[in-house]
Amino acid sequence: MTKDLIIKNINELKSHTSINYGIKTKVEAFTEKIFYTLFDANAPLNESIDELEQQFKEIAALACKKPNALCESGWDHFVAKLPSILKKLNQDAEYILENDPASNSIEEVYLAYPGFYAIAIYRISHELYSQDLLLFSRLMSEYAHRITGTDIHAGAQIDSPFFIDHATGIVIGETAVIEKHVKIYQGVTLGALSVSKEMKNAKRHPTVEKNVCIYANATILGGNTVIGKDSIVGGNAWVTKSVPAKSIVMNTTTTEIKVKEIK
């Protein structure tokens, strides 16, 4: 097969899409810039906001499916939300500092906690999702996923304060609802009990009420599943039904320990 024929065939197979791959790097740069703008004490806010506006509009031009005027006007709504987003994130950071004995300072939380970074990018991308900038929000979420190992869909509803410890392997689905003062450890899944395209507009993921702690590798599935307030879900638990308030959910698998005889 000749080079010209190969190129012709590839072009024909690509003709059903209009993907501009550069949007990925633009979203990644925007994500890092907005994190820096919100949290670096020395960030020049006036200049940074102007730069973010330019980046936002470039990305919106590639990702937005609305008329151009509506795409660009999304910036005004988005930037107006930044103070309230930052207020929630400061609450999240303080909650992490209060609850993690390994944390030494608030600066450490902001700079070195992948769980906090994942929460921060979720809260920012959630605003984009709310504006129906779905590709923009998804690319931001996936960037945070790649860096932290935490996959939080931008559509999830997560109140503040919220604490993710260790972060790696956590999955929170699009229709999950998490109320205030919830703590989640590594490997937790808040997922769907079954998956089909017909369920797109249905609630597929669990609700976690206030003051719940979910330990490592627990799996909670289903849109009708509610973890009642003040409950504890133990490590490796598998939950597909609602749990009353003030419950303790445990994995009943037992581990035996035998002392080795020395000869």
Buried (B, 14 or more C-beta within 10 A) or exposed (E): EEEEEEEEEEEEEEEEEEEEEEBEEBBBBBBEBBBEBBBEEEBEEEEBBEBBBEBBBBBBEBBBEBEEEEBBBBBEEBBEBBEEBBEBBBBBBBBBBEBBEEBEEEEBBBEEBBBBBBBBBBBBBBBBBBBEBBBBBBBBBBBBBEBBBBBBBBBBEBBBBBBBBBBBBBBBBBBBBBBBBBBBBBBBBBBBBEEEEEBEEEBBBBBBBBBBBBBBBBBBBBBEBBBBBBBBBBBBBEBEEBBEBEBEBEBEEEEEEEEEEEE
